[in-house]
């Protein structure tokens, strides 16, 4: 095992404790800090001060991604490292936020080392707090990194409303976090490489005794937004045979999603319906329209494809038997999506050097690195999460794992700053 | 057949046409005029003018029931007749509103007759527009008549919030429709008898060629508000076996409600789930809490009781299999509820006199008369509805049926004003 750099560990835990107060849900260890909420704004202000106190220059881009830049070599490209500080409603304090704080401290440590040694790195250092990774308030998720990587037009993102009709632009303006220009790209700085660390959101690492997860791929997914259309009717007096109940149709799909899992090997398919919106949603009215989000996830393209076919069979059956119409109004799919081998090898070397247990793991969830890895050499890391509890106030990762993750990420950033993964 | 009183029919249809403009949904024949909405307020103002132009005094009570009073005999009790002008979201123009307009015109006609004949009736005349019968914006339904009959405390009603947190008191104040005292009762006027007419919300009268329905009972009902509790989790990464999905639990109940119907004789049981509220209702979060309204309705107590037992078996099974907790947080039940025979006989005589086809029918839905019949001799009438379409923009009743209903209700009000049904 590596010796603990006690002072730096204490510094991380002290900042982490302050950080977890923003949007804290009283009586729990969790937070509610949805994108561009007041709590998000307060935390960003505090985080900006923290970065500045370590000599970083804080800037934000047009979609509210918050950057801390430390230029060590004028004109050199940047190692970018970070994650997101926004949370789901009533969620854990680790998801995303740990990655941002670990990135900041990794950069602080590498910067201090470089200052002490007088060594000139190949790259500058930058920390990022991506805007709206969660997508709970504004859809889609991973909004900030999607705009940054050109996968989502800025104008589309800025005009996206939350459920109360407040747009992203308005919400960012309300917390003073909308910038007026890109920070990277164009004539500005360039990104040389990207690193991100996150809690696992699963329990395999904890069960296998693995401290550092080397993330080698994202599960494939097929995500649908269904619109189920029936007909408004009096829910008491209308004859059952006359009804066309959109909520019933949606309920059949929700149940079918769960039952579909049992047709495959255990663990081969995850399905979920997390969001439903019903019209008119009135006590004595048969629903005429339901919007339902429906996800399939699997590491296997074959499983996804077979599951997709079964879902379409269910859609046909429900349309016929319950006399409703079911349309796919939006669809978003990706196949199993690998992370680059060079990043995995670099992360493995660092773990070995530090004597940290490590293994390759897949991620079921998407991360901002899913966007970034298509643009720059990328390293994606996990630390364990107790019982894999995620998107829940009780999410928990032990201090020793948090600190091991910071040590490991510091090693990764150190090598990236020295030019690792950067094409000659 | 009776001869048509053409002038009075034209007068009704003219007022009916104006009336249907308030809250009209463009491009449809329907309306959106939820309780204490701006459209409800505008219609009430117009209706007050109409009543006043016929010599009625308009008053409103503390829960916003709107009354038009015509005192013909100082100190005598009142025949009260009416229904409600609020609607469900995107609903038909006939439900409730027809009853209020028919009542007003029945009273206008009886008042004109009495003025012309110089005869002194036994009772005075009053029209009522009950507040919030629908219950779509503020729960429970039949709020105005429930407060009027002492079944719901005024303070509870006034503090009831809509989904945006606006209370009944605030909403009534916003449209200037909250009175400061009771209109009937105490030292004020008394109600001698009550009459209400409504469109059927079923298709049996249309199929059987019946113009006037003599409503003899309300179906029994068991209504539940279920709370399904699961646990928030990441809806992608959490192992399926680890999930406790409250939305899945609710979907099982919705499907079970529909399937339960097929265990009984056709038409013996109606079930419905019209409203569902999900937390956190986020794209990538397994729901932790769902509130679901779940209704059973039947003319038979035995069927209701058997259905209730089956629902409880389903609740047990879903709790066990899906690892969720299901509580009944509110429950509201009533047995088959008869209307008084004296009122049925009076209505039958009037129909016979006018040569209108008539038959006894049950109502599946509750009406304000369900409250009033426990307080005063009551007559409840139906006219046919094309295809029984209800709580739908396409709800429709033919003019000839509307006019036959006004003629019939006029006959009923005439007899009630003369003292029919009133205890000596």
Boltz contact constraints between the chains, C-beta under 6 A:
constraints:
  - contact:
      token1: [A, 88]
      token2: [B, 282]
      max_distance: 6.0
  - contact:
      token1: [A, 88]
      token2: [B, 285]
      max_distance: 6.0
  - contact:
      token1: [A, 89]
      token2: [B, 280]
      max_distance: 6.0
  - contact:
      token1: [A, 135]
      token2: [B, 283]
      max_distance: 6.0
  - contact:
      token1: [A, 136]
      token2: [B, 282]
      max_distance: 6.0
  - contact:
      token1: [A, 201]
      token2: [B, 234]
      max_distance: 6.0
  - contact:
      token1: [A, 201]
      token2: [B, 237]
      max_distance: 6.0
  - contact:
      token1: [A, 202]
      token2: [B, 237]
      max_distance: 6.0
  - contact:
      token1: [A, 232]
      token2: [B, 391]
      max_distance: 6.0
  - contact:
      token1: [A, 232]
      token2: [B, 392]
      max_distance: 6.0
  - contact:
      token1: [A, 233]
      token2: [B, 391]
      max_distance: 6.0
  - contact:
      token1: [A, 233]
      token2: [B, 392]
      max_distance: 6.0
  - contact:
      token1: [A, 234]
      token2: [B, 201]
      max_distance: 6.0
  - contact:
      token1: [A, 234]
      token2: [B, 390]
      max_distance: 6.0
  - contact:
      token1: [A, 234]
      token2: [B, 391]
      max_distance: 6.0
  - contact:
      token1: [A, 235]
      token2: [B, 272]
      max_distance: 6.0
  - contact:
      token1: [A, 235]
      token2: [B, 274]
      max_distance: 6.0
  - contact:
      token1: [A, 236]
      token2: [B, 297]
      max_distance: 6.0
  - contact:
      token1: [A, 236]
      token2: [B, 364]
      max_distance: 6.0
  - contact:
      token1: [A, 236]
      token2: [B, 365]
      max_distance: 6.0
  - contact:
      token1: [A, 237]
      token2: [B, 201]
      max_distance: 6.0
  - contact:
      token1: [A, 237]
      token2: [B, 202]
      max_distance: 6.0
  - contact:
      token1: [A, 237]
      token2: [B, 364]
      max_distance: 6.0
  - contact:
      token1: [A, 237]
      token2: [B, 365]
      max_distance: 6.0
  - contact:
      token1: [A, 240]
      token2: [B, 261]
      max_distance: 6.0
  - contact:
      token1: [A, 248]
      token2: [B, 258]
      max_distance: 6.0
  - contact:
      token1: [A, 251]
      token2: [B, 251]
      max_distance: 6.0
  - contact:
      token1: [A, 251]
      token2: [B, 254]
      max_distance: 6.0
  - contact:
      token1: [A, 251]
      token2: [B, 255]
      max_distance: 6.0
  - contact:
      token1: [A, 254]
      token2: [B, 248]
      max_distance: 6.0
  - contact:
      token1: [A, 254]
      token2: [B, 251]
      max_distance: 6.0
  - contact:
      token1: [A, 255]
      token2: [B, 251]
      max_distance: 6.0
  - contact:
      token1: [A, 255]
      token2: [B, 255]
      max_distance: 6.0
  - contact:
      token1: [A, 258]
      token2: [B, 248]
      max_distance: 6.0
  - contact:
      token1: [A, 261]
      token2: [B, 240]
      max_distance: 6.0
  - contact:
      token1: [A, 272]
      token2: [B, 235]
      max_distance: 6.0
  - contact:
      token1: [A, 274]
      token2: [B, 235]
      max_distance: 6.0
  - contact:
      token1: [A, 274]
      token2: [B, 282]
      max_distance: 6.0
  - contact:
      token1: [A, 274]
      token2: [B, 283]
      max_distance: 6.0
  - contact:
      token1: [A, 274]
      token2: [B, 284]
      max_distance: 6.0
  - contact:
      token1: [A, 274]
      token2: [B, 285]
      max_distance: 6.0
  - contact:
      token1: [A, 275]
      token2: [B, 281]
      max_distance: 6.0
  - contact:
      token1: [A, 275]
      token2: [B, 283]
      max_distance: 6.0
  - contact:
      token1: [A, 276]
      token2: [B, 278]
      max_distance: 6.0
  - contact:
      token1: [A, 278]
      token2: [B, 276]
      max_distance: 6.0
  - contact:
      token1: [A, 280]
      token2: [B, 89]
      max_distance: 6.0
  - contact:
      token1: [A, 281]
      token2: [B, 275]
      max_distance: 6.0
  - contact:
      token1: [A, 282]
      token2: [B, 88]
      max_distance: 6.0
  - contact:
      token1: [A, 282]
      token2: [B, 136]
      max_distance: 6.0
  - contact:
      token1: [A, 282]
      token2: [B, 274]
      max_distance: 6.0
  - contact:
      token1: [A, 283]
      token2: [B, 135]
      max_distance: 6.0
  - contact:
      token1: [A, 283]
      token2: [B, 274]
      max_distance: 6.0
  - contact:
      token1: [A, 283]
      token2: [B, 275]
      max_distance: 6.0
  - contact:
      token1: [A, 283]
      token2: [B, 293]
      max_distance: 6.0
  - contact:
      token1: [A, 284]
      token2: [B, 274]
      max_distance: 6.0
  - contact:
      token1: [A, 285]
      token2: [B, 88]
      max_distance: 6.0
  - contact:
      token1: [A, 285]
      token2: [B, 274]
      max_distance: 6.0
  - contact:
      token1: [A, 285]
      token2: [B, 391]
      max_distance: 6.0
  - contact:
      token1: [A, 293]
      token2: [B, 283]
      max_distance: 6.0
  - contact:
      token1: [A, 297]
      token2: [B, 236]
      max_distance: 6.0
  - contact:
      token1: [A, 364]
      token2: [B, 236]
      max_distance: 6.0
  - contact:
      token1: [A, 364]
      token2: [B, 237]
      max_distance: 6.0
  - contact:
      token1: [A, 365]
      token2: [B, 236]
      max_distance: 6.0
  - contact:
      token1: [A, 365]
      token2: [B, 237]
      max_distance: 6.0
  - contact:
      token1: [A, 390]
      token2: [B, 234]
      max_distance: 6.0
  - contact:
      token1: [A, 391]
      token2: [B, 232]
      max_distance: 6.0
  - contact:
      token1: [A, 391]
      token2: [B, 233]
      max_distance: 6.0
  - contact:
      token1: [A, 391]
      token2: [B, 234]
      max_distance: 6.0
  - contact:
      token1: [A, 391]
      token2: [B, 285]
      max_distance: 6.0
  - contact:
      token1: [A, 392]
      token2: [B, 232]
      max_distance: 6.0
  - contact:
      token1: [A, 392]
      token2: [B, 233]
      max_distance: 6.0
